[in-house]
Structures are given as C-alpha cells and as structure tokens.
Amino acid sequence: MGNIPSARDRLLAEALQLPVEERLSLAEAIRDSLPEGSYSDELTDEMKAELDRRLADMEENPGDEYTWKEVGERLRRHK
C-alpha cells in the first residue's frame, strides 16, 4: 500500500503549480495569518555575519560568481 499524501503535501503540490506572483501572494497571506510573535523575520547576528562574509568575498574576488543558468548546467552535468 502506498503512502497517502497529507493535506499539507496536497496543498503544497497545488500551490507549486501557481504562477510566481500568486505563490508570493499566498506566502504573504499565510505569513500574515500567523499570530504576532510566532516568527521573526529579523536577521540574526549569525545571518548578518554570513552576509558580511559573502559580500567581502564578492568584493575581493570579482568575477568568480556563477549565474543561476551556469549553476543549473553544472548540476545537470554532474548527475
């Protein structure tokens, strides 16, 4: 007998079929429905430090970044 998808899995599958703008709108509506204080969209000190580290690396090593297209091509080659 196979696994029966949960309501969450079914909703997620349907949501992922929506256009990007509608998914963003849905995500915002869900976030806005959460009780105040139940989540934080503030960056932690750890997150800020990582962003600072990445920015410094980018500034010290210009040109060593990859586009999303290049990343996708590299991943497909390694399959």
HTML snippet that shows the backbone in 3Dmol.js (N, CA, C, O; Angstrom):
<script src="https://3Dmol.org/build/3Dmol-min.js"></script>
<div id="view" style="width:600px;height:400px;position:relative"></div>
<script>
const pdb = `
ATOM      1  N   MET A   1       0.856  -1.183   0.000  1.00  0.00           N
ATOM      2  CA  MET A   1       0.000   0.000   0.000  1.00  0.00           C
ATOM      3  C   MET A   1       0.898   1.240   0.000  1.00  0.00           C
ATOM      4  O   MET A   1       1.821   1.326   0.809  1.00  0.00           O
ATOM      5  N   GLY A   2       0.643   2.195  -0.888  1.00  0.00           N
ATOM      6  CA  GLY A   2       1.460   3.400  -0.993  1.00  0.00           C
ATOM      7  C   GLY A   2       1.124   4.421   0.073  1.00  0.00           C
ATOM      8  O   GLY A   2       0.101   4.336   0.752  1.00  0.00           O
ATOM      9  N   ASN A   3       2.010   5.379   0.197  1.00  0.00           N
ATOM     10  CA  ASN A   3       1.774   6.460   1.152  1.00  0.00           C
ATOM     11  C   ASN A   3       0.686   7.386   0.630  1.00  0.00           C
ATOM     12  O   ASN A   3       0.665   7.739  -0.549  1.00  0.00           O
ATOM     13  N   ILE A   4      -0.199   7.765   1.510  1.00  0.00           N
ATOM     14  CA  ILE A   4      -1.256   8.706   1.159  1.00  0.00           C
ATOM     15  C   ILE A   4      -0.738  10.098   1.491  1.00  0.00           C
ATOM     16  O   ILE A   4      -0.348  10.361   2.628  1.00  0.00           O
ATOM     17  N   PRO A   5      -0.732  11.007   0.489  1.00  0.00           N
ATOM     18  CA  PRO A   5      -0.228  12.358   0.762  1.00  0.00           C
ATOM     19  C   PRO A   5      -1.073  13.070   1.814  1.00  0.00           C
ATOM     20  O   PRO A   5      -2.298  12.949   1.827  1.00  0.00           O
ATOM     21  N   SER A   6      -0.420  13.794   2.674  1.00  0.00           N
ATOM     22  CA  SER A   6      -1.129  14.569   3.695  1.00  0.00           C
ATOM     23  C   SER A   6      -1.790  15.774   3.048  1.00  0.00           C
ATOM     24  O   SER A   6      -1.495  16.124   1.905  1.00  0.00           O
ATOM     25  N   ALA A   7      -2.685  16.401   3.791  1.00  0.00           N
ATOM     26  CA  ALA A   7      -3.345  17.620   3.300  1.00  0.00           C
ATOM     27  C   ALA A   7      -2.291  18.673   2.981  1.00  0.00           C
ATOM     28  O   ALA A   7      -2.401  19.385   1.982  1.00  0.00           O
ATOM     29  N   ARG A   8      -1.270  18.771   3.830  1.00  0.00           N
ATOM     30  CA  ARG A   8      -0.191  19.737   3.611  1.00  0.00           C
ATOM     31  C   ARG A   8       0.518  19.451   2.290  1.00  0.00           C
ATOM     32  O   ARG A   8       0.779  20.367   1.510  1.00  0.00           O
ATOM     33  N   ASP A   9       0.830  18.173   2.040  1.00  0.00           N
ATOM     34  CA  ASP A   9       1.510  17.805   0.800  1.00  0.00           C
ATOM     35  C   ASP A   9       0.656  18.108  -0.422  1.00  0.00           C
ATOM     36  O   ASP A   9       1.164  18.570  -1.444  1.00  0.00           O
ATOM     37  N   ARG A  10      -0.649  17.845  -0.314  1.00  0.00           N
ATOM     38  CA  ARG A  10      -1.556  18.135  -1.434  1.00  0.00           C
ATOM     39  C   ARG A  10      -1.640  19.637  -1.683  1.00  0.00           C
ATOM     40  O   ARG A  10      -1.592  20.082  -2.830  1.00  0.00           O
ATOM     41  N   LEU A  11      -1.766  20.418  -0.611  1.00  0.00           N
ATOM     42  CA  LEU A  11      -1.827  21.878  -0.754  1.00  0.00           C
ATOM     43  C   LEU A  11      -0.540  22.430  -1.356  1.00  0.00           C
ATOM     44  O   LEU A  11      -0.567  23.288  -2.238  1.00  0.00           O
ATOM     45  N   LEU A  12       0.590  21.919  -0.859  1.00  0.00           N
ATOM     46  CA  LEU A  12       1.875  22.379  -1.385  1.00  0.00           C
ATOM     47  C   LEU A  12       1.994  22.060  -2.866  1.00  0.00           C
ATOM     48  O   LEU A  12       2.416  22.909  -3.651  1.00  0.00           O
ATOM     49  N   ALA A  13       1.629  20.852  -3.255  1.00  0.00           N
ATOM     50  CA  ALA A  13       1.702  20.463  -4.670  1.00  0.00           C
ATOM     51  C   ALA A  13       0.852  21.391  -5.530  1.00  0.00           C
ATOM     52  O   ALA A  13       1.269  21.797  -6.614  1.00  0.00           O
ATOM     53  N   GLU A  14      -0.337  21.723  -5.045  1.00  0.00           N
ATOM     54  CA  GLU A  14      -1.202  22.636  -5.797  1.00  0.00           C
ATOM     55  C   GLU A  14      -0.611  24.042  -5.832  1.00  0.00           C
ATOM     56  O   GLU A  14      -0.624  24.696  -6.875  1.00  0.00           O
ATOM     57  N   ALA A  15      -0.093  24.506  -4.697  1.00  0.00           N
ATOM     58  CA  ALA A  15       0.481  25.851  -4.632  1.00  0.00           C
ATOM     59  C   ALA A  15       1.668  25.987  -5.577  1.00  0.00           C
ATOM     60  O   ALA A  15       1.855  27.041  -6.185  1.00  0.00           O
ATOM     61  N   LEU A  16       2.466  24.938  -5.704  1.00  0.00           N
ATOM     62  CA  LEU A  16       3.641  24.994  -6.571  1.00  0.00           C
ATOM     63  C   LEU A  16       3.284  25.065  -8.046  1.00  0.00           C
ATOM     64  O   LEU A  16       4.143  25.355  -8.879  1.00  0.00           O
ATOM     65  N   GLN A  17       2.028  24.804  -8.377  1.00  0.00           N
ATOM     66  CA  GLN A  17       1.568  24.916  -9.759  1.00  0.00           C
ATOM     67  C   GLN A  17       1.162  26.352 -10.111  1.00  0.00           C
ATOM     68  O   GLN A  17       0.981  26.683 -11.283  1.00  0.00           O
ATOM     69  N   LEU A  18       1.024  27.195  -9.094  1.00  0.00           N
ATOM     70  CA  LEU A  18       0.616  28.588  -9.325  1.00  0.00           C
ATOM     71  C   LEU A  18       1.756  29.393  -9.930  1.00  0.00           C
ATOM     72  O   LEU A  18       2.925  29.063  -9.731  1.00  0.00           O
ATOM     73  N   PRO A  19       1.423  30.449 -10.668  1.00  0.00           N
ATOM     74  CA  PRO A  19       2.455  31.369 -11.150  1.00  0.00           C
ATOM     75  C   PRO A  19       3.178  32.015  -9.960  1.00  0.00           C
ATOM     76  O   PRO A  19       2.633  32.082  -8.858  1.00  0.00           O
ATOM     77  N   VAL A  20       4.382  32.480 -10.186  1.00  0.00           N
ATOM     78  CA  VAL A  20       5.221  33.029  -9.121  1.00  0.00           C
ATOM     79  C   VAL A  20       4.502  34.119  -8.333  1.00  0.00           C
ATOM     80  O   VAL A  20       4.522  34.097  -7.103  1.00  0.00           O
ATOM     81  N   GLU A  21       3.877  35.056  -9.006  1.00  0.00           N
ATOM     82  CA  GLU A  21       3.205  36.159  -8.307  1.00  0.00           C
ATOM     83  C   GLU A  21       2.114  35.644  -7.374  1.00  0.00           C
ATOM     84  O   GLU A  21       1.948  36.163  -6.270  1.00  0.00           O
ATOM     85  N   GLU A  22       1.377  34.637  -7.802  1.00  0.00           N
ATOM     86  CA  GLU A  22       0.324  34.085  -6.954  1.00  0.00           C
ATOM     87  C   GLU A  22       0.913  33.310  -5.777  1.00  0.00           C
ATOM     88  O   GLU A  22       0.349  33.333  -4.683  1.00  0.00           O
ATOM     89  N   ARG A  23       2.039  32.626  -5.985  1.00  0.00           N
ATOM     90  CA  ARG A  23       2.698  31.932  -4.874  1.00  0.00           C
ATOM     91  C   ARG A  23       3.198  32.927  -3.841  1.00  0.00           C
ATOM     92  O   ARG A  23       3.071  32.699  -2.638  1.00  0.00           O
ATOM     93  N   LEU A  24       3.775  34.048  -4.316  1.00  0.00           N
ATOM     94  CA  LEU A  24       4.229  35.087  -3.387  1.00  0.00           C
ATOM     95  C   LEU A  24       3.064  35.649  -2.590  1.00  0.00           C
ATOM     96  O   LEU A  24       3.170  35.853  -1.381  1.00  0.00           O
ATOM     97  N   SER A  25       1.961  35.897  -3.266  1.00  0.00           N
ATOM     98  CA  SER A  25       0.778  36.422  -2.600  1.00  0.00           C
ATOM     99  C   SER A  25       0.260  35.428  -1.558  1.00  0.00           C
ATOM    100  O   SER A  25      -0.121  35.823  -0.456  1.00  0.00           O
ATOM    101  N   LEU A  26       0.246  34.151  -1.903  1.00  0.00           N
ATOM    102  CA  LEU A  26      -0.196  33.114  -0.978  1.00  0.00           C
ATOM    103  C   LEU A  26       0.738  33.032   0.231  1.00  0.00           C
ATOM    104  O   LEU A  26       0.281  32.935   1.369  1.00  0.00           O
ATOM    105  N   ALA A  27       2.042  33.071  -0.022  1.00  0.00           N
ATOM    106  CA  ALA A  27       3.017  33.019   1.072  1.00  0.00           C
ATOM    107  C   ALA A  27       2.835  34.207   2.021  1.00  0.00           C
ATOM    108  O   ALA A  27       2.906  34.050   3.239  1.00  0.00           O
ATOM    109  N   GLU A  28       2.603  35.383   1.461  1.00  0.00           N
ATOM    110  CA  GLU A  28       2.383  36.569   2.291  1.00  0.00           C
ATOM    111  C   GLU A  28       1.102  36.433   3.106  1.00  0.00           C
ATOM    112  O   GLU A  28       1.071  36.799   4.280  1.00  0.00           O
ATOM    113  N   ALA A  29       0.046  35.909   2.489  1.00  0.00           N
ATOM    114  CA  ALA A  29      -1.224  35.736   3.196  1.00  0.00           C
ATOM    115  C   ALA A  29      -1.066  34.752   4.352  1.00  0.00           C
ATOM    116  O   ALA A  29      -1.612  34.966   5.434  1.00  0.00           O
ATOM    117  N   ILE A  30      -0.319  33.676   4.121  1.00  0.00           N
ATOM    118  CA  ILE A  30      -0.085  32.702   5.191  1.00  0.00           C
ATOM    119  C   ILE A  30       0.736  33.340   6.300  1.00  0.00           C
ATOM    120  O   ILE A  30       0.404  33.204   7.477  1.00  0.00           O
ATOM    121  N   ARG A  31       1.810  34.040   5.930  1.00  0.00           N
ATOM    122  CA  ARG A  31       2.643  34.711   6.937  1.00  0.00           C
ATOM    123  C   ARG A  31       1.817  35.708   7.745  1.00  0.00           C
ATOM    124  O   ARG A  31       1.932  35.767   8.969  1.00  0.00           O
ATOM    125  N   ASP A  32       0.987  36.490   7.060  1.00  0.00           N
ATOM    126  CA  ASP A  32       0.174  37.496   7.744  1.00  0.00           C
ATOM    127  C   ASP A  32      -0.871  36.868   8.668  1.00  0.00           C
ATOM    128  O   ASP A  32      -1.357  37.525   9.588  1.00  0.00           O
ATOM    129  N   SER A  33      -1.219  35.597   8.430  1.00  0.00           N
ATOM    130  CA  SER A  33      -2.225  34.938   9.263  1.00  0.00           C
ATOM    131  C   SER A  33      -1.637  34.386  10.564  1.00  0.00           C
ATOM    132  O   SER A  33      -2.383  33.992  11.460  1.00  0.00           O
ATOM    133  N   LEU A  34      -0.302  34.355  10.672  1.00  0.00           N
ATOM    134  CA  LEU A  34       0.339  33.809  11.872  1.00  0.00           C
ATOM    135  C   LEU A  34       0.170  34.761  13.047  1.00  0.00           C
ATOM    136  O   LEU A  34       0.166  35.979  12.865  1.00  0.00           O
ATOM    137  N   PRO A  35       0.032  34.219  14.237  1.00  0.00           N
ATOM    138  CA  PRO A  35      -0.089  35.077  15.411  1.00  0.00           C
ATOM    139  C   PRO A  35       1.168  35.934  15.582  1.00  0.00           C
ATOM    140  O   PRO A  35       2.285  35.484  15.327  1.00  0.00           O
ATOM    141  N   GLU A  36       0.963  37.158  16.011  1.00  0.00           N
ATOM    142  CA  GLU A  36       2.086  38.064  16.212  1.00  0.00           C
ATOM    143  C   GLU A  36       3.072  37.454  17.208  1.00  0.00           C
ATOM    144  O   GLU A  36       2.682  36.935  18.254  1.00  0.00           O
ATOM    145  N   GLY A  37       4.342  37.528  16.864  1.00  0.00           N
ATOM    146  CA  GLY A  37       5.374  36.995  17.738  1.00  0.00           C
ATOM    147  C   GLY A  37       5.677  35.525  17.528  1.00  0.00           C
ATOM    148  O   GLY A  37       6.572  34.983  18.177  1.00  0.00           O
ATOM    149  N   SER A  38       4.941  34.857  16.622  1.00  0.00           N
ATOM    150  CA  SER A  38       5.175  33.428  16.422  1.00  0.00           C
ATOM    151  C   SER A  38       6.346  33.155  15.480  1.00  0.00           C
ATOM    152  O   SER A  38       6.774  32.009  15.342  1.00  0.00           O
ATOM    153  N   TYR A  39       6.858  34.180  14.843  1.00  0.00           N
ATOM    154  CA  TYR A  39       8.018  34.039  13.970  1.00  0.00           C
ATOM    155  C   TYR A  39       8.758  35.365  13.956  1.00  0.00           C
ATOM    156  O   TYR A  39       8.238  36.391  14.393  1.00  0.00           O
ATOM    157  N   SER A  40       9.969  35.323  13.451  1.00  0.00           N
ATOM    158  CA  SER A  40      10.751  36.552  13.347  1.00  0.00           C
ATOM    159  C   SER A  40      11.335  36.646  11.949  1.00  0.00           C
ATOM    160  O   SER A  40      11.943  35.697  11.454  1.00  0.00           O
ATOM    161  N   ASP A  41      11.149  37.785  11.324  1.00  0.00           N
ATOM    162  CA  ASP A  41      11.773  37.980  10.021  1.00  0.00           C
ATOM    163  C   ASP A  41      13.026  38.848  10.158  1.00  0.00           C
ATOM    164  O   ASP A  41      13.566  39.342   9.168  1.00  0.00           O
ATOM    165  N   GLU A  42      13.472  39.021  11.394  1.00  0.00           N
ATOM    166  CA  GLU A  42      14.698  39.760  11.652  1.00  0.00           C
ATOM    167  C   GLU A  42      15.899  38.853  11.406  1.00  0.00           C
ATOM    168  O   GLU A  42      15.853  37.655  11.686  1.00  0.00           O
ATOM    169  N   LEU A  43      16.966  39.434  10.882  1.00  0.00           N
ATOM    170  CA  LEU A  43      18.191  38.674  10.695  1.00  0.00           C
ATOM    171  C   LEU A  43      18.890  38.499  12.036  1.00  0.00           C
ATOM    172  O   LEU A  43      18.972  39.433  12.833  1.00  0.00           O
ATOM    173  N   THR A  44      19.391  37.290  12.275  1.00  0.00           N
ATOM    174  CA  THR A  44      20.164  37.053  13.487  1.00  0.00           C
ATOM    175  C   THR A  44      21.574  37.607  13.273  1.00  0.00           C
ATOM    176  O   THR A  44      21.965  37.905  12.144  1.00  0.00           O
ATOM    177  N   ASP A  45      22.325  37.741  14.351  1.00  0.00           N
ATOM    178  CA  ASP A  45      23.712  38.195  14.232  1.00  0.00           C
ATOM    179  C   ASP A  45      24.520  37.232  13.367  1.00  0.00           C
ATOM    180  O   ASP A  45      25.398  37.647  12.610  1.00  0.00           O
ATOM    181  N   GLU A  46      24.212  35.938  13.488  1.00  0.00           N
ATOM    182  CA  GLU A  46      24.895  34.927  12.684  1.00  0.00           C
ATOM    183  C   GLU A  46      24.601  35.125  11.192  1.00  0.00           C
ATOM    184  O   GLU A  46      25.498  35.023  10.356  1.00  0.00           O
ATOM    185  N   MET A  47      23.341  35.408  10.872  1.00  0.00           N
ATOM    186  CA  MET A  47      22.969  35.641   9.476  1.00  0.00           C
ATOM    187  C   MET A  47      23.664  36.894   8.939  1.00  0.00           C
ATOM    188  O   MET A  47      24.176  36.895   7.820  1.00  0.00           O
ATOM    189  N   LYS A  48      23.677  37.954   9.741  1.00  0.00           N
ATOM    190  CA  LYS A  48      24.329  39.195   9.326  1.00  0.00           C
ATOM    191  C   LYS A  48      25.814  38.971   9.081  1.00  0.00           C
ATOM    192  O   LYS A  48      26.366  39.492   8.112  1.00  0.00           O
ATOM    193  N   ALA A  49      26.463  38.206   9.945  1.00  0.00           N
ATOM    194  CA  ALA A  49      27.891  37.924   9.790  1.00  0.00           C
ATOM    195  C   ALA A  49      28.145  37.147   8.501  1.00  0.00           C
ATOM    196  O   ALA A  49      29.114  37.416   7.791  1.00  0.00           O
ATOM    197  N   GLU A  50      27.279  36.190   8.202  1.00  0.00           N
ATOM    198  CA  GLU A  50      27.444  35.408   6.968  1.00  0.00           C
ATOM    199  C   GLU A  50      27.253  36.283   5.742  1.00  0.00           C
ATOM    200  O   GLU A  50      27.995  36.150   4.769  1.00  0.00           O
ATOM    201  N   LEU A  51      26.276  37.172   5.769  1.00  0.00           N
ATOM    202  CA  LEU A  51      26.067  38.085   4.646  1.00  0.00           C
ATOM    203  C   LEU A  51      27.273  39.010   4.477  1.00  0.00           C
ATOM    204  O   LEU A  51      27.710  39.265   3.355  1.00  0.00           O
ATOM    205  N   ASP A  52      27.807  39.510   5.592  1.00  0.00           N
ATOM    206  CA  ASP A  52      29.006  40.356   5.532  1.00  0.00           C
ATOM    207  C   ASP A  52      30.182  39.588   4.938  1.00  0.00           C
ATOM    208  O   ASP A  52      30.939  40.127   4.131  1.00  0.00           O
ATOM    209  N   ARG A  53      30.335  38.311   5.347  1.00  0.00           N
ATOM    210  CA  ARG A  53      31.429  37.487   4.835  1.00  0.00           C
ATOM    211  C   ARG A  53      31.291  37.285   3.327  1.00  0.00           C
ATOM    212  O   ARG A  53      32.268  37.384   2.585  1.00  0.00           O
ATOM    213  N   ARG A  54      30.076  37.004   2.890  1.00  0.00           N
ATOM    214  CA  ARG A  54      29.848  36.777   1.460  1.00  0.00           C
ATOM    215  C   ARG A  54      30.065  38.051   0.650  1.00  0.00           C
ATOM    216  O   ARG A  54      30.621  38.000  -0.447  1.00  0.00           O
ATOM    217  N   LEU A  55      29.632  39.191   1.181  1.00  0.00           N
ATOM    218  CA  LEU A  55      29.835  40.462   0.495  1.00  0.00           C
ATOM    219  C   LEU A  55      31.325  40.759   0.365  1.00  0.00           C
ATOM    220  O   LEU A  55      31.787  41.168  -0.700  1.00  0.00           O
ATOM    221  N   ALA A  56      32.077  40.555   1.446  1.00  0.00           N
ATOM    222  CA  ALA A  56      33.520  40.798   1.413  1.00  0.00           C
ATOM    223  C   ALA A  56      34.182  39.887   0.380  1.00  0.00           C
ATOM    224  O   ALA A  56      35.047  40.333  -0.374  1.00  0.00           O
ATOM    225  N   ASP A  57      33.787  38.627   0.341  1.00  0.00           N
ATOM    226  CA  ASP A  57      34.347  37.690  -0.634  1.00  0.00           C
ATOM    227  C   ASP A  57      34.033  38.141  -2.052  1.00  0.00           C
ATOM    228  O   ASP A  57      34.895  38.085  -2.930  1.00  0.00           O
ATOM    229  N   MET A  58      32.807  38.585  -2.278  1.00  0.00           N
ATOM    230  CA  MET A  58      32.414  39.044  -3.599  1.00  0.00           C
ATOM    231  C   MET A  58      33.242  40.259  -4.021  1.00  0.00           C
ATOM    232  O   MET A  58      33.657  40.364  -5.175  1.00  0.00           O
ATOM    233  N   GLU A  59      33.480  41.178  -3.074  1.00  0.00           N
ATOM    234  CA  GLU A  59      34.247  42.377  -3.390  1.00  0.00           C
ATOM    235  C   GLU A  59      35.731  42.063  -3.605  1.00  0.00           C
ATOM    236  O   GLU A  59      36.389  42.704  -4.425  1.00  0.00           O
ATOM    237  N   GLU A  60      36.257  41.081  -2.869  1.00  0.00           N
ATOM    238  CA  GLU A  60      37.667  40.700  -3.008  1.00  0.00           C
ATOM    239  C   GLU A  60      37.930  39.844  -4.237  1.00  0.00           C
ATOM    240  O   GLU A  60      39.047  39.825  -4.754  1.00  0.00           O
ATOM    241  N   ASN A  61      36.911  39.137  -4.709  1.00  0.00           N
ATOM    242  CA  ASN A  61      37.068  38.206  -5.833  1.00  0.00           C
ATOM    243  C   ASN A  61      36.020  38.456  -6.910  1.00  0.00           C
ATOM    244  O   ASN A  61      35.203  37.580  -7.196  1.00  0.00           O
ATOM    245  N   PRO A  62      36.037  39.634  -7.502  1.00  0.00           N
ATOM    246  CA  PRO A  62      35.022  39.915  -8.525  1.00  0.00           C
ATOM    247  C   PRO A  62      35.182  38.964  -9.715  1.00  0.00           C
ATOM    248  O   PRO A  62      36.293  38.619 -10.116  1.00  0.00           O
ATOM    249  N   GLY A  63      34.064  38.563 -10.249  1.00  0.00           N
ATOM    250  CA  GLY A  63      34.101  37.728 -11.439  1.00  0.00           C
ATOM    251  C   GLY A  63      34.096  36.239 -11.173  1.00  0.00           C
ATOM    252  O   GLY A  63      34.049  35.456 -12.122  1.00  0.00           O
ATOM    253  N   ASP A  64      34.142  35.813  -9.909  1.00  0.00           N
ATOM    254  CA  ASP A  64      34.121  34.368  -9.668  1.00  0.00           C
ATOM    255  C   ASP A  64      32.732  33.863  -9.290  1.00  0.00           C
ATOM    256  O   ASP A  64      32.592  32.762  -8.759  1.00  0.00           O
ATOM    257  N   GLU A  65      31.715  34.660  -9.562  1.00  0.00           N
ATOM    258  CA  GLU A  65      30.346  34.244  -9.296  1.00  0.00           C
ATOM    259  C   GLU A  65      29.809  33.482 -10.498  1.00  0.00           C
ATOM    260  O   GLU A  65      30.343  33.575 -11.603  1.00  0.00           O
ATOM    261  N   TYR A  66      28.739  32.725 -10.261  1.00  0.00           N
ATOM    262  CA  TYR A  66      28.069  31.990 -11.320  1.00  0.00           C
ATOM    263  C   TYR A  66      26.634  32.481 -11.426  1.00  0.00           C
ATOM    264  O   TYR A  66      26.015  32.847 -10.428  1.00  0.00           O
ATOM    265  N   THR A  67      26.112  32.484 -12.652  1.00  0.00           N
ATOM    266  CA  THR A  67      24.699  32.797 -12.838  1.00  0.00           C
ATOM    267  C   THR A  67      23.892  31.553 -12.482  1.00  0.00           C
ATOM    268  O   THR A  67      24.445  30.456 -12.404  1.00  0.00           O
ATOM    269  N   TRP A  68      22.568  31.721 -12.261  1.00  0.00           N
ATOM    270  CA  TRP A  68      21.715  30.563 -11.984  1.00  0.00           C
ATOM    271  C   TRP A  68      21.765  29.581 -13.145  1.00  0.00           C
ATOM    272  O   TRP A  68      21.727  28.367 -12.945  1.00  0.00           O
ATOM    273  N   LYS A  69      21.852  30.112 -14.358  1.00  0.00           N
ATOM    274  CA  LYS A  69      21.922  29.242 -15.535  1.00  0.00           C
ATOM    275  C   LYS A  69      23.189  28.385 -15.485  1.00  0.00           C
ATOM    276  O   LYS A  69      23.140  27.184 -15.750  1.00  0.00           O
ATOM    277  N   GLU A  70      24.321  29.005 -15.146  1.00  0.00           N
ATOM    278  CA  GLU A  70      25.579  28.253 -15.052  1.00  0.00           C
ATOM    279  C   GLU A  70      25.525  27.199 -13.947  1.00  0.00           C
ATOM    280  O   GLU A  70      26.016  26.083 -14.120  1.00  0.00           O
ATOM    281  N   VAL A  71      24.934  27.554 -12.830  1.00  0.00           N
ATOM    282  CA  VAL A  71      24.804  26.590 -11.726  1.00  0.00           C
ATOM    283  C   VAL A  71      23.967  25.399 -12.182  1.00  0.00           C
ATOM    284  O   VAL A  71      24.336  24.248 -11.947  1.00  0.00           O
ATOM    285  N   GLY A  72      22.850  25.676 -12.829  1.00  0.00           N
ATOM    286  CA  GLY A  72      21.983  24.607 -13.323  1.00  0.00           C
ATOM    287  C   GLY A  72      22.699  23.700 -14.308  1.00  0.00           C
ATOM    288  O   GLY A  72      22.555  22.479 -14.249  1.00  0.00           O
ATOM    289  N   GLU A  73      23.477  24.296 -15.222  1.00  0.00           N
ATOM    290  CA  GLU A  73      24.212  23.499 -16.201  1.00  0.00           C
ATOM    291  C   GLU A  73      25.245  22.612 -15.510  1.00  0.00           C
ATOM    292  O   GLU A  73      25.406  21.450 -15.882  1.00  0.00           O
ATOM    293  N   ARG A  74      25.939  23.141 -14.516  1.00  0.00           N
ATOM    294  CA  ARG A  74      26.947  22.365 -13.788  1.00  0.00           C
ATOM    295  C   ARG A  74      26.280  21.200 -13.032  1.00  0.00           C
ATOM    296  O   ARG A  74      26.810  20.090 -13.005  1.00  0.00           O
ATOM    297  N   LEU A  75      25.127  21.462 -12.426  1.00  0.00           N
ATOM    298  CA  LEU A  75      24.427  20.407 -11.710  1.00  0.00           C
ATOM    299  C   LEU A  75      23.964  19.302 -12.651  1.00  0.00           C
ATOM    300  O   LEU A  75      24.060  18.120 -12.323  1.00  0.00           O
ATOM    301  N   ARG A  76      23.463  19.687 -13.815  1.00  0.00           N
ATOM    302  CA  ARG A  76      22.996  18.684 -14.780  1.00  0.00           C
ATOM    303  C   ARG A  76      24.158  17.823 -15.287  1.00  0.00           C
ATOM    304  O   ARG A  76      23.981  16.629 -15.532  1.00  0.00           O
ATOM    305  N   ARG A  77      25.329  18.414 -15.445  1.00  0.00           N
ATOM    306  CA  ARG A  77      26.499  17.651 -15.906  1.00  0.00           C
ATOM    307  C   ARG A  77      26.957  16.634 -14.869  1.00  0.00           C
ATOM    308  O   ARG A  77      27.514  15.594 -15.221  1.00  0.00           O
ATOM    309  N   HIS A  78      26.724  16.931 -13.590  1.00  0.00           N
ATOM    310  CA  HIS A  78      27.204  16.055 -12.511  1.00  0.00           C
ATOM    311  C   HIS A  78      26.205  14.974 -12.127  1.00  0.00           C
ATOM    312  O   HIS A  78      26.481  14.185 -11.224  1.00  0.00           O
ATOM    313  N   LYS A  79      25.073  14.915 -12.775  1.00  0.00           N
ATOM    314  CA  LYS A  79      24.071  13.879 -12.460  1.00  0.00           C
ATOM    315  C   LYS A  79      24.527  12.537 -12.927  1.00  0.00           C
ATOM    316  O   LYS A  79      23.817  11.547 -12.749  1.00  0.00           O
TER     317      LYS A  79
END
`;
const viewer = $3Dmol.createViewer("view");
viewer.addModel(pdb, "pdb");
viewer.setStyle({}, {cartoon: {color: "spectrum"}});
viewer.zoomTo();
viewer.render();
</script>
